Amino acid sequence: MAFVVNFPLFAVVLCLICSVVSSVLPGRAARRLSLSLCALVAIGAALLLWYGVRTGAATTYLMGHYPHPWGNELYFGILEPLLLCVFAIVMGLCLLGGRKHLSEDLEDGKHRLYYVMSDLVLSALIVLCCTNDLFTGYVFIEICTISSCGLLMIRQIGRTTLASIRYMIFSLIGSGLFLLGVILLYAITGHLLMPNLKEAIGALYESGSYRIVLLSAISLITVGLAIKSGLFPFHFWMPDTYGYATPASGGILSGIVSKGYIFFLLRVIFRVFGTNVFYRSGVSNVLYVFGAIGIVVGSISALREKDVFRMIAYSSAAQIGYIYMGISLSPHLGVLAALFHILTHAFTKPPLFLSSAQLADVSGSRKRGDWRGAGHKNRLAALTFSICAFSMIGIPLTMGFVSKYRFAAAAFERASLLVPTLIVLALSTILNGWYFMRVVIALYMPAAEADAPRAKPGDRGVYAVSAIVFICLNIICGVAAEPLVLLLERGLALL
């Protein structure tokens, strides 16, 4: 077995060690350590991805070389390292691009605590992507919840305090429901390891035993993770959570944390319930309804919002609806579209928050009506916002276009849902274009004479690096999407 397969365990341990070390370092040193950690995780995940592609097989890693129940297991093929690589890159770019506002929004002495929380979030995401044990997943769900709340409330203004309380309440409800589902599964199967659970659940379902208990467990686990990721009607925590957090936190929470929960749900569907049991249970139909409604409601809410940050947050609620709608369509094309949209959202939503913060600086306001001519004052931020807005709308040559095309293609695999799916896609595209394009148009309108550009030398350098990388990732993956889609297909076969 190649040495690289030890990476997930080493990465989790390294993240936990870095979180402890960061707690005693000065803020600048803690930031450098966290950025280095993101780079190391991204490189290690890329090597693990190369190993998975080369071997074409998944790896089950016995922690401590002890089998269950004395030991624990990690499982990874192609999707897991790919998502880990994306999550680490996005987190690093958020910390880099949001550095200026982190220094402004956080009180002196609390900067190192921010990086403690970011290291813990990264460790939790690694486990959620790779664990082969449901209870271990639950433990790191809670770690991710607490550290994510820390990323939010460390900016101590009234709105973030209220948002963090609301976020914690919804998150704990989701975690509690998930834990109840795990308890039910353990009660009827006696297993917590995913392969053993899948075998036992398949046998119980075919024999007709514990049908109500199984349906309850599937529903509890699915609803719990749906609440934590912000599916309608559980999205009410999102506008304040994403909208009033410091831009780096908004990008991390919207771009990767919610996607970590969704990917963990996908792993549970494929590796615990089995697609046959899950799609025959009827839970997928409920997900479709709430996903489709969430797309429309989130888009309408964004359309009515004047605060650009809250508008982007409501847009995130709509994008979560896309992902769940894809999951509910089919276990092949639908899930493939959902996986691609996870990447699309990860590469698109964080730069929207980061660029909005830059544009708010030069316009002196968060309101879209005050952004007239802001694009002439910070051209890179306006360009980044515009390209990411085009991606959210689904303009060709961006990742968003590929996502919507994949969702439409998946709808043909489910004939009964073809028409409503196409209607929702068309309606959401119109609404997305409406609320994003009016901001883009305002950015490039002539500025009033009194609103001359205000130069802020020295505060855009690291943001420029982050913005350019995000733009390149979005366009490259949009123009040359086929290799990425094929990689996702191969990974889905190993899930």
PESULPE-V359067 format. One record per residue. SS is DSSP state (H for helix, E for strand, C for the rest). OMEGA is omega as a letter, one per 40 degrees, with the letter a starting at -180 (none if undefined). BURIAL is + if it has 9 or more other C-alpha atoms within 8 Angstrom, else -. Layout:
ss: (SS SS)
omega: (OMEGA OMEGA)
burial: (BURIAL BURIAL)
This chain:
ss: (C C H H H H H H H H H H H H H H H H H H H H C C C C H H H H H H H H H H H H H H H H H H H H H H H H H H H H H C C C E E E E E C C C C C C C C E E E E E C C H H H H H H H H H H H H H H H H H H H C H H H H H H H C C C C C H H H H H H H H H H H H H H H H H H H H E C E H H H H H H H H H H H H H H H H H H H H C C C C H H H H H H H H H H H H H H H H H H H H H H H H H H H H H H H H C C C E H H H H H H H H H H H H H H C C C H H H H H H H H H H H H H H H H H H H C C C C C C C C H H H H H H H C C H H H H H H H H H H H H H H H H H H H H H H H H H H H C H H H H H H H C H H H H H H H H H H H H H H H H H H H H H H C C E H H H H H H H H H H H H H H H H H H H H H H C C C H H H H H H H H H H H H H H H H H H H H H H H H H H H H H H H C C C E H H H C C C H H H H C H H H H H H H H H H H H H H H C C C C C H H H H H H H H H H H H H C C C H H H H H H H H H H H H H H H H H H H H H H H H H H H H H C C C C C H H H C C C C C C C C C H H H H H H H H H H H H H H H H H H H C H H H H H H H H H H H H H H C)
omega: (a a a a i a a i i a i i a i a i a i i a a a a a i a a i i i i i i i i i i i i i i i i i i i i i i i i i a a a a i a i a i a a a i i i e a i i a i a a i i a a i i i i i i a a i a i i i i i i a a a a a i i a a a i i i a a a i i a i a a i i i a i i a i a i i a a i a a a i i i a a i i i i i a a i i i i a a i i a i a a i i i a a i i i a a i a a i i i i i i a i i i i i i i a a a a a i i a a i i a i a i i i i a a i a a i a a i i i i a i a a a a a i i i i a i i i i e a a a i a a i a a a a i i a i i i i a a a a a a i i i i a i i i i i i i a a i a a a i a a a i a a i i i i i i a a i a i i i a a i i i i i i a a i i a a i i i i i i i i i a i i i a a i i i a a a i i a i i i i i i i a i i i a i a a a i i i i a i i i i a i i a i i a i a a a a a i i a i i a i a a i i i i i a a i i i i i i a i i a i a a i i i a i i i i i i a i i i a a a a a i i i i i i a a a i i a i i a a i a i i a i i a a i i i i a a a a a i a i a i a a a a i a i a a a i i i a i a a a a i a a a a i i i i i i i i i i i a a none)
burial: (- - - + + - + + - - + + + - + + - + + + - + + - + + + - + + + - + + + - + + + - + + + + + + + + + - + + + - - - - + - - + + + - - + + - - - + + + + + + + + + + + + + + + + + + + + + + + + + + + + + - + + + - - + + - - + + + + + + + + + + + + + + + + + + + + + + + + + - + + + - + + + + + + + + + + + + + + + + - - - - + + - + + - + + + - + + - + + + + + + + + + + - + + + - - + - + + + + + + + + - + + + - + + - - - - + + - - + + + + + + + + + + + + + + + + + + + - + + - + + + + + + + + + + + + + + + + + + + + + + + + + + + + + - + + + + + + + + + - + + + - - - + + - - + + + + + + + + + + + + + + + + + - + + + + + + + + + + + + + + + + + + + + + + + + + + + - + + + + + + + + + + + + + + + + + + + + + + + + + + + + - + + - - + + + - + + + + + + + + + - - + + + + + + + + + + + + + + + - - + + + + + + + - + + + + + + - + + - - + + - - + + - + + - + + + + + + + + + + + - + + - + + + - - + - - - - - - - - - - - - - - + + + + + + + - + + - + + + + + + + - + - - + + - + + + + + + - + +)
